[in-house]
Amino acid sequence: MVGEWNDMDSLAAARPMMIGILDTFRDMLEDLGSDLGVTDPVSGSVVAEI
């Protein structure tokens, strides 16, 4: 999933909804090890420009 927000405050405010969406399919994800669990979130100004 890719999300885009206007600023970091908007991103922070969206976290509860993002977690709720993830919780609807978390059981379908595979734990690939390295103590990351089934998710390894990355955020910042730009993660990937497409």
CHARMM-style PDB file with segment names, atoms N, HN, CA, C and O in Angstrom:
ATOM      1  N   MET     1       0.841  -1.173   0.000  1.00  0.00      PROA
ATOM      2  CA  MET     1       0.000   0.000   0.000  1.00  0.00      PROA
ATOM      3  C   MET     1       0.886   1.234   0.000  1.00  0.00      PROA
ATOM      4  O   MET     1       1.966   1.247   0.590  1.00  0.00      PROA
ATOM      5  N   VAL     2       0.417   2.247  -0.658  1.00  0.00      PROA
ATOM      6  HN  VAL     2      -0.461   2.237  -1.137  1.00  0.00      PROA
ATOM      7  CA  VAL     2       1.116   3.519  -0.693  1.00  0.00      PROA
ATOM      8  C   VAL     2       0.121   4.591  -0.285  1.00  0.00      PROA
ATOM      9  O   VAL     2      -1.015   4.606  -0.758  1.00  0.00      PROA
ATOM     10  N   GLY     3       0.544   5.475   0.580  1.00  0.00      PROA
ATOM     11  HN  GLY     3       1.467   5.463   0.964  1.00  0.00      PROA
ATOM     12  CA  GLY     3      -0.305   6.580   0.991  1.00  0.00      PROA
ATOM     13  C   GLY     3       0.435   7.889   0.822  1.00  0.00      PROA
ATOM     14  O   GLY     3       1.665   7.931   0.862  1.00  0.00      PROA
ATOM     15  N   GLU     4      -0.320   8.952   0.635  1.00  0.00      PROA
ATOM     16  HN  GLU     4      -1.319   8.917   0.602  1.00  0.00      PROA
ATOM     17  CA  GLU     4       0.281  10.274   0.502  1.00  0.00      PROA
ATOM     18  C   GLU     4      -0.515  11.248   1.355  1.00  0.00      PROA
ATOM     19  O   GLU     4      -1.742  11.300   1.274  1.00  0.00      PROA
ATOM     20  N   TRP     5       0.190  12.020   2.172  1.00  0.00      PROA
ATOM     21  HN  TRP     5       1.187  11.978   2.237  1.00  0.00      PROA
ATOM     22  CA  TRP     5      -0.430  13.007   3.041  1.00  0.00      PROA
ATOM     23  C   TRP     5       0.224  14.352   2.808  1.00  0.00      PROA
ATOM     24  O   TRP     5       1.350  14.435   2.318  1.00  0.00      PROA
ATOM     25  N   ASN     6      -0.489  15.397   3.161  1.00  0.00      PROA
ATOM     26  HN  ASN     6      -1.404  15.330   3.559  1.00  0.00      PROA
ATOM     27  CA  ASN     6       0.015  16.760   2.965  1.00  0.00      PROA
ATOM     28  C   ASN     6       1.165  17.092   3.902  1.00  0.00      PROA
ATOM     29  O   ASN     6       2.041  17.883   3.550  1.00  0.00      PROA
ATOM     30  N   ASP     7       1.174  16.496   5.097  1.00  0.00      PROA
ATOM     31  HN  ASP     7       0.462  15.854   5.383  1.00  0.00      PROA
ATOM     32  CA  ASP     7       2.228  16.797   6.066  1.00  0.00      PROA
ATOM     33  C   ASP     7       2.290  15.673   7.091  1.00  0.00      PROA
ATOM     34  O   ASP     7       1.430  14.792   7.110  1.00  0.00      PROA
ATOM     35  N   MET     8       3.311  15.708   7.943  1.00  0.00      PROA
ATOM     36  HN  MET     8       4.009  16.423   7.928  1.00  0.00      PROA
ATOM     37  CA  MET     8       3.521  14.646   8.935  1.00  0.00      PROA
ATOM     38  C   MET     8       2.403  14.613   9.976  1.00  0.00      PROA
ATOM     39  O   MET     8       2.095  13.543  10.502  1.00  0.00      PROA
ATOM     40  N   ASP     9       1.791  15.752  10.286  1.00  0.00      PROA
ATOM     41  HN  ASP     9       2.041  16.621   9.859  1.00  0.00      PROA
ATOM     42  CA  ASP     9       0.670  15.759  11.234  1.00  0.00      PROA
ATOM     43  C   ASP     9      -0.520  14.988  10.671  1.00  0.00      PROA
ATOM     44  O   ASP     9      -1.188  14.254  11.400  1.00  0.00      PROA
ATOM     45  N   SER    10      -0.784  15.151   9.381  1.00  0.00      PROA
ATOM     46  HN  SER    10      -0.241  15.746   8.789  1.00  0.00      PROA
ATOM     47  CA  SER    10      -1.872  14.400   8.735  1.00  0.00      PROA
ATOM     48  C   SER    10      -1.576  12.911   8.727  1.00  0.00      PROA
ATOM     49  O   SER    10      -2.473  12.093   8.932  1.00  0.00      PROA
ATOM     50  N   LEU    11      -0.319  12.561   8.491  1.00  0.00      PROA
ATOM     51  HN  LEU    11       0.409  13.225   8.325  1.00  0.00      PROA
ATOM     52  CA  LEU    11       0.092  11.157   8.530  1.00  0.00      PROA
ATOM     53  C   LEU    11      -0.142  10.583   9.920  1.00  0.00      PROA
ATOM     54  O   LEU    11      -0.703   9.496  10.057  1.00  0.00      PROA
ATOM     55  N   ALA    12       0.286  11.305  10.952  1.00  0.00      PROA
ATOM     56  HN  ALA    12       0.742  12.188  10.840  1.00  0.00      PROA
ATOM     57  CA  ALA    12       0.117  10.832  12.320  1.00  0.00      PROA
ATOM     58  C   ALA    12      -1.363  10.662  12.666  1.00  0.00      PROA
ATOM     59  O   ALA    12      -1.732   9.704  13.345  1.00  0.00      PROA
ATOM     60  N   ALA    13      -2.199  11.568  12.211  1.00  0.00      PROA
ATOM     61  HN  ALA    13      -1.900  12.346  11.659  1.00  0.00      PROA
ATOM     62  CA  ALA    13      -3.633  11.488  12.488  1.00  0.00      PROA
ATOM     63  C   ALA    13      -4.281  10.291  11.800  1.00  0.00      PROA
ATOM     64  O   ALA    13      -5.296   9.781  12.273  1.00  0.00      PROA
ATOM     65  N   ALA    14      -3.704   9.839  10.686  1.00  0.00      PROA
ATOM     66  HN  ALA    14      -2.879  10.254  10.302  1.00  0.00      PROA
ATOM     67  CA  ALA    14      -4.263   8.720   9.923  1.00  0.00      PROA
ATOM     68  C   ALA    14      -3.841   7.354  10.456  1.00  0.00      PROA
ATOM     69  O   ALA    14      -4.403   6.338  10.048  1.00  0.00      PROA
ATOM     70  N   ARG    15      -2.872   7.311  11.350  1.00  0.00      PROA
ATOM     71  HN  ARG    15      -2.415   8.137  11.682  1.00  0.00      PROA
ATOM     72  CA  ARG    15      -2.349   6.019  11.823  1.00  0.00      PROA
ATOM     73  C   ARG    15      -3.416   5.086  12.384  1.00  0.00      PROA
ATOM     74  O   ARG    15      -3.405   3.907  12.030  1.00  0.00      PROA
ATOM     75  N   PRO    16      -4.344   5.540  13.242  1.00  0.00      PROA
ATOM     76  CA  PRO    16      -5.358   4.601  13.757  1.00  0.00      PROA
ATOM     77  C   PRO    16      -6.178   3.947  12.647  1.00  0.00      PROA
ATOM     78  O   PRO    16      -6.487   2.759  12.728  1.00  0.00      PROA
ATOM     79  N   MET    17      -6.533   4.710  11.614  1.00  0.00      PROA
ATOM     80  HN  MET    17      -6.282   5.676  11.549  1.00  0.00      PROA
ATOM     81  CA  MET    17      -7.293   4.139  10.504  1.00  0.00      PROA
ATOM     82  C   MET    17      -6.435   3.146   9.717  1.00  0.00      PROA
ATOM     83  O   MET    17      -6.921   2.092   9.306  1.00  0.00      PROA
ATOM     84  N   MET    18      -5.159   3.485   9.509  1.00  0.00      PROA
ATOM     85  HN  MET    18      -4.765   4.341   9.843  1.00  0.00      PROA
ATOM     86  CA  MET    18      -4.273   2.568   8.776  1.00  0.00      PROA
ATOM     87  C   MET    18      -4.109   1.254   9.537  1.00  0.00      PROA
ATOM     88  O   MET    18      -4.114   0.183   8.930  1.00  0.00      PROA
ATOM     89  N   ILE    19      -3.964   1.329  10.856  1.00  0.00      PROA
ATOM     90  HN  ILE    19      -3.959   2.200  11.348  1.00  0.00      PROA
ATOM     91  CA  ILE    19      -3.846   0.115  11.672  1.00  0.00      PROA
ATOM     92  C   ILE    19      -5.125  -0.695  11.580  1.00  0.00      PROA
ATOM     93  O   ILE    19      -5.072  -1.921  11.486  1.00  0.00      PROA
ATOM     94  N   GLY    20      -6.274  -0.031  11.607  1.00  0.00      PROA
ATOM     95  HN  GLY    20      -6.317   0.965  11.683  1.00  0.00      PROA
ATOM     96  CA  GLY    20      -7.552  -0.729  11.478  1.00  0.00      PROA
ATOM     97  C   GLY    20      -7.663  -1.478  10.164  1.00  0.00      PROA
ATOM     98  O   GLY    20      -8.140  -2.612  10.133  1.00  0.00      PROA
ATOM     99  N   ILE    21      -7.224  -0.853   9.073  1.00  0.00      PROA
ATOM    100  HN  ILE    21      -6.837   0.069   9.098  1.00  0.00      PROA
ATOM    101  CA  ILE    21      -7.248  -1.523   7.765  1.00  0.00      PROA
ATOM    102  C   ILE    21      -6.301  -2.716   7.779  1.00  0.00      PROA
ATOM    103  O   ILE    21      -6.662  -3.796   7.312  1.00  0.00      PROA
ATOM    104  N   LEU    22      -5.111  -2.536   8.303  1.00  0.00      PROA
ATOM    105  HN  LEU    22      -4.818  -1.659   8.683  1.00  0.00      PROA
ATOM    106  CA  LEU    22      -4.140  -3.627   8.378  1.00  0.00      PROA
ATOM    107  C   LEU    22      -4.683  -4.791   9.203  1.00  0.00      PROA
ATOM    108  O   LEU    22      -4.471  -5.953   8.856  1.00  0.00      PROA
ATOM    109  N   ASP    23      -5.368  -4.487  10.273  1.00  0.00      PROA
ATOM    110  HN  ASP    23      -5.540  -3.543  10.554  1.00  0.00      PROA
ATOM    111  CA  ASP    23      -5.911  -5.543  11.130  1.00  0.00      PROA
ATOM    112  C   ASP    23      -6.930  -6.420  10.412  1.00  0.00      PROA
ATOM    113  O   ASP    23      -7.173  -7.549  10.839  1.00  0.00      PROA
ATOM    114  N   THR    24      -7.539  -5.921   9.318  1.00  0.00      PROA
ATOM    115  HN  THR    24      -7.342  -5.004   8.971  1.00  0.00      PROA
ATOM    116  CA  THR    24      -8.532  -6.728   8.595  1.00  0.00      PROA
ATOM    117  C   THR    24      -7.889  -7.826   7.752  1.00  0.00      PROA
ATOM    118  O   THR    24      -8.575  -8.766   7.350  1.00  0.00      PROA
ATOM    119  N   PHE    25      -6.585  -7.727   7.477  1.00  0.00      PROA
ATOM    120  HN  PHE    25      -6.028  -6.963   7.804  1.00  0.00      PROA
ATOM    121  CA  PHE    25      -5.938  -8.779   6.688  1.00  0.00      PROA
ATOM    122  C   PHE    25      -4.580  -9.209   7.243  1.00  0.00      PROA
ATOM    123  O   PHE    25      -3.835  -9.918   6.566  1.00  0.00      PROA
ATOM    124  N   ARG    26      -4.253  -8.793   8.454  1.00  0.00      PROA
ATOM    125  HN  ARG    26      -4.859  -8.217   9.004  1.00  0.00      PROA
ATOM    126  CA  ARG    26      -2.966  -9.127   9.067  1.00  0.00      PROA
ATOM    127  C   ARG    26      -2.725 -10.637   9.107  1.00  0.00      PROA
ATOM    128  O   ARG    26      -1.591 -11.083   8.932  1.00  0.00      PROA
ATOM    129  N   ASP    27      -3.775 -11.428   9.335  1.00  0.00      PROA
ATOM    130  HN  ASP    27      -4.696 -11.066   9.477  1.00  0.00      PROA
ATOM    131  CA  ASP    27      -3.625 -12.890   9.431  1.00  0.00      PROA
ATOM    132  C   ASP    27      -3.229 -13.528   8.104  1.00  0.00      PROA
ATOM    133  O   ASP    27      -2.809 -14.685   8.081  1.00  0.00      PROA
ATOM    134  N   MET    28      -3.355 -12.798   7.003  1.00  0.00      PROA
ATOM    135  HN  MET    28      -3.696 -11.858   7.022  1.00  0.00      PROA
ATOM    136  CA  MET    28      -2.985 -13.330   5.687  1.00  0.00      PROA
ATOM    137  C   MET    28      -1.520 -13.056   5.339  1.00  0.00      PROA
ATOM    138  O   MET    28      -1.016 -13.577   4.345  1.00  0.00      PROA
ATOM    139  N   LEU    29      -0.836 -12.246   6.147  1.00  0.00      PROA
ATOM    140  HN  LEU    29      -1.246 -11.823   6.955  1.00  0.00      PROA
ATOM    141  CA  LEU    29       0.542 -11.870   5.854  1.00  0.00      PROA
ATOM    142  C   LEU    29       1.519 -12.882   6.419  1.00  0.00      PROA
ATOM    143  O   LEU    29       1.253 -13.506   7.446  1.00  0.00      PROA
ATOM    144  N   GLU    30       2.631 -13.041   5.759  1.00  0.00      PROA
ATOM    145  HN  GLU    30       2.847 -12.534   4.925  1.00  0.00      PROA
ATOM    146  CA  GLU    30       3.656 -13.999   6.171  1.00  0.00      PROA
ATOM    147  C   GLU    30       4.773 -13.281   6.912  1.00  0.00      PROA
ATOM    148  O   GLU    30       5.302 -12.273   6.445  1.00  0.00      PROA
ATOM    149  N   ASP    31       5.122 -13.820   8.076  1.00  0.00      PROA
ATOM    150  HN  ASP    31       4.693 -14.639   8.456  1.00  0.00      PROA
ATOM    151  CA  ASP    31       6.236 -13.282   8.852  1.00  0.00      PROA
ATOM    152  C   ASP    31       7.529 -13.750   8.201  1.00  0.00      PROA
ATOM    153  O   ASP    31       7.808 -14.948   8.170  1.00  0.00      PROA
ATOM    154  N   LEU    32       8.312 -12.826   7.687  1.00  0.00      PROA
ATOM    155  HN  LEU    32       8.086 -11.852   7.712  1.00  0.00      PROA
ATOM    156  CA  LEU    32       9.550 -13.172   6.986  1.00  0.00      PROA
ATOM    157  C   LEU    32      10.767 -13.178   7.909  1.00  0.00      PROA
ATOM    158  O   LEU    32      11.900 -13.303   7.442  1.00  0.00      PROA
ATOM    159  N   GLY    33      10.540 -13.046   9.200  1.00  0.00      PROA
ATOM    160  HN  GLY    33       9.621 -12.945   9.579  1.00  0.00      PROA
ATOM    161  CA  GLY    33      11.641 -13.120  10.159  1.00  0.00      PROA
ATOM    162  C   GLY    33      12.303 -11.787  10.422  1.00  0.00      PROA
ATOM    163  O   GLY    33      11.726 -10.734  10.152  1.00  0.00      PROA
ATOM    164  N   SER    34      13.508 -11.830  10.945  1.00  0.00      PROA
ATOM    165  HN  SER    34      13.977 -12.686  11.164  1.00  0.00      PROA
ATOM    166  CA  SER    34      14.305 -10.649  11.285  1.00  0.00      PROA
ATOM    167  C   SER    34      13.627  -9.770  12.331  1.00  0.00      PROA
ATOM    168  O   SER    34      13.916  -8.577  12.422  1.00  0.00      PROA
ATOM    169  N   ASP    35      12.730 -10.352  13.118  1.00  0.00      PROA
ATOM    170  HN  ASP    35      12.495 -11.321  13.045  1.00  0.00      PROA
ATOM    171  CA  ASP    35      12.026  -9.642  14.194  1.00  0.00      PROA
ATOM    172  C   ASP    35      11.247  -8.430  13.706  1.00  0.00      PROA
ATOM    173  O   ASP    35      11.024  -7.498  14.479  1.00  0.00      PROA
ATOM    174  N   LEU    36      10.824  -8.418  12.438  1.00  0.00      PROA
ATOM    175  HN  LEU    36      11.005  -9.175  11.811  1.00  0.00      PROA
ATOM    176  CA  LEU    36      10.028  -7.322  11.912  1.00  0.00      PROA
ATOM    177  C   LEU    36       8.535  -7.604  12.035  1.00  0.00      PROA
ATOM    178  O   LEU    36       7.720  -6.706  11.825  1.00  0.00      PROA
ATOM    179  N   GLY    37       8.169  -8.837  12.372  1.00  0.00      PROA
ATOM    180  HN  GLY    37       8.831  -9.566  12.543  1.00  0.00      PROA
ATOM    181  CA  GLY    37       6.758  -9.192  12.380  1.00  0.00      PROA
ATOM    182  C   GLY    37       6.246  -9.269  10.954  1.00  0.00      PROA
ATOM    183  O   GLY    37       6.995  -9.597  10.034  1.00  0.00      PROA
ATOM    184  N   VAL    38       4.963  -8.964  10.770  1.00  0.00      PROA
ATOM    185  HN  VAL    38       4.354  -8.697  11.517  1.00  0.00      PROA
ATOM    186  CA  VAL    38       4.394  -9.051   9.424  1.00  0.00      PROA
ATOM    187  C   VAL    38       4.381  -7.701   8.722  1.00  0.00      PROA
ATOM    188  O   VAL    38       3.983  -7.609   7.560  1.00  0.00      PROA
ATOM    189  N   THR    39       4.809  -6.662   9.412  1.00  0.00      PROA
ATOM    190  HN  THR    39       5.131  -6.737  10.356  1.00  0.00      PROA
ATOM    191  CA  THR    39       4.863  -5.346   8.779  1.00  0.00      PROA
ATOM    192  C   THR    39       6.159  -4.652   9.155  1.00  0.00      PROA
ATOM    193  O   THR    39       6.684  -4.844  10.252  1.00  0.00      PROA
ATOM    194  N   ASP    40       6.658  -3.866   8.263  1.00  0.00      PROA
ATOM    195  HN  ASP    40       6.232  -3.709   7.372  1.00  0.00      PROA
ATOM    196  CA  ASP    40       7.838  -3.048   8.507  1.00  0.00      PROA
ATOM    197  C   ASP    40       7.560  -1.685   7.895  1.00  0.00      PROA
ATOM    198  O   ASP    40       7.971  -1.416   6.766  1.00  0.00      PROA
ATOM    199  N   PRO    41       6.858  -0.815   8.636  1.00  0.00      PROA
ATOM    200  CA  PRO    41       6.457   0.457   8.046  1.00  0.00      PROA
ATOM    201  C   PRO    41       7.637   1.371   7.767  1.00  0.00      PROA
ATOM    202  O   PRO    41       8.618   1.390   8.511  1.00  0.00      PROA
ATOM    203  N   VAL    42       7.528   2.109   6.709  1.00  0.00      PROA
ATOM    204  HN  VAL    42       6.731   2.093   6.105  1.00  0.00      PROA
ATOM    205  CA  VAL    42       8.534   3.098   6.339  1.00  0.00      PROA
ATOM    206  C   VAL    42       7.779   4.391   6.062  1.00  0.00      PROA
ATOM    207  O   VAL    42       6.783   4.389   5.338  1.00  0.00      PROA
ATOM    208  N   SER    43       8.243   5.480   6.630  1.00  0.00      PROA
ATOM    209  HN  SER    43       9.052   5.482   7.219  1.00  0.00      PROA
ATOM    210  CA  SER    43       7.603   6.759   6.344  1.00  0.00      PROA
ATOM    211  C   SER    43       8.650   7.853   6.333  1.00  0.00      PROA
ATOM    212  O   SER    43       9.753   7.692   6.857  1.00  0.00      PROA
ATOM    213  N   GLY    44       8.292   8.936   5.744  1.00  0.00      PROA
ATOM    214  HN  GLY    44       7.396   9.066   5.319  1.00  0.00      PROA
ATOM    215  CA  GLY    44       9.187  10.075   5.662  1.00  0.00      PROA
ATOM    216  C   GLY    44       8.707  11.007   4.565  1.00  0.00      PROA
ATOM    217  O   GLY    44       7.613  10.847   4.024  1.00  0.00      PROA
ATOM    218  N   SER    45       9.531  11.965   4.254  1.00  0.00      PROA
ATOM    219  HN  SER    45      10.419  12.095   4.694  1.00  0.00      PROA
ATOM    220  CA  SER    45       9.140  12.932   3.231  1.00  0.00      PROA
ATOM    221  C   SER    45       8.865  12.238   1.901  1.00  0.00      PROA
ATOM    222  O   SER    45       7.831  12.476   1.276  1.00  0.00      PROA
ATOM    223  N   VAL    46       9.792  11.379   1.466  1.00  0.00      PROA
ATOM    224  HN  VAL    46      10.632  11.186   1.973  1.00  0.00      PROA
ATOM    225  CA  VAL    46       9.605  10.593   0.248  1.00  0.00      PROA
ATOM    226  C   VAL    46      10.237   9.235   0.469  1.00  0.00      PROA
ATOM    227  O   VAL    46      11.423   9.134   0.781  1.00  0.00      PROA
ATOM    228  N   VAL    47       9.438   8.188   0.305  1.00  0.00      PROA
ATOM    229  HN  VAL    47       8.474   8.270   0.052  1.00  0.00      PROA
ATOM    230  CA  VAL    47       9.956   6.825   0.389  1.00  0.00      PROA
ATOM    231  C   VAL    47      10.339   6.369  -1.008  1.00  0.00      PROA
ATOM    232  O   VAL    47      11.418   5.813  -1.213  1.00  0.00      PROA
ATOM    233  N   ALA    48       9.453   6.605  -1.966  1.00  0.00      PROA
ATOM    234  HN  ALA    48       8.577   7.057  -1.799  1.00  0.00      PROA
ATOM    235  CA  ALA    48       9.739   6.283  -3.362  1.00  0.00      PROA
ATOM    236  C   ALA    48       8.954   7.230  -4.235  1.00  0.00      PROA
ATOM    237  O   ALA    48       7.752   7.403  -4.036  1.00  0.00      PROA
ATOM    238  N   GLU    49       9.599   7.836  -5.182  1.00  0.00      PROA
ATOM    239  HN  GLU    49      10.576   7.695  -5.344  1.00  0.00      PROA
ATOM    240  CA  GLU    49       8.905   8.710  -6.104  1.00  0.00      PROA
ATOM    241  C   GLU    49       8.632   7.927  -7.377  1.00  0.00      PROA
ATOM    242  O   GLU    49       9.553   7.389  -7.992  1.00  0.00      PROA
ATOM    243  N   ILE    50       7.362   7.863  -7.773  1.00  0.00      PROA
ATOM    244  HN  ILE    50       6.614   8.300  -7.273  1.00  0.00      PROA
ATOM    245  CA  ILE    50       6.967   7.066  -8.931  1.00  0.00      PROA
ATOM    246  C   ILE    50       6.489   7.994 -10.032  1.00  0.00      PROA
ATOM    247  OT1 ILE    50       6.106   7.531 -11.106  1.00  0.00      PROA
TER     248      ILE     50
END
